Amino acid sequence: MKKYLFGFAAVIALGFSACGDDEPTTGDKTSTSPIVAKWEVTDLSNRVQDSMTNGMLLDTSINIPYVAGEMMIEFKADGKAITTTNDGGTIEMDTATYTFNAPVLKIYEDPTDMTDYQEFDVTFSGSNVTLKSKPMYEVIDFSGLPLTLKITTTVNGKKI
């Protein structure tokens, strides 16, 4: 169950906390756009780095493999992205809004706030796709000292 929650959080929840200053364009959301499809996630990896006062404390990668049917992301022509997870009995779905201007994909948690998004670089290879996030930075208080976390996510999938 942790695998699904972490994967779901990484793709959806974490993905929506990055902010951008530029105004988004409508993007290519036509049926001819290569992103418009149903993608089965084959694996997801997160790289977490943290530093305190410019010194590196941690640099770790977490790779989560998925089997067929565990996680899917469907990018619809109307600009909706639907993530479906299946943990062997419980199916959960989440919907977000997206824009795609090759090779940049932006996923928005709230369609009324187009300044809050997670940005990914998209690479297509045959019927496979790779979504590599731009770094997300989070500063937390670590016993009175600022600790900066840098998180990047890579999602690999295949068209179904």
Salt bridges, closest charged atoms under 4 A:
ASP22 OD2 - LYS106 NZ 3.01
GLU40 OE1 - LYS158 NZ 3.81
ASP59 OD2 - ARG47 NH2 2.57
GLU70 OE1 - LYS3 NZ 3.31
GLU74 OE2 - LYS76 NZ 3.67
ASP121 OD2 - LYS134 NZ 3.22
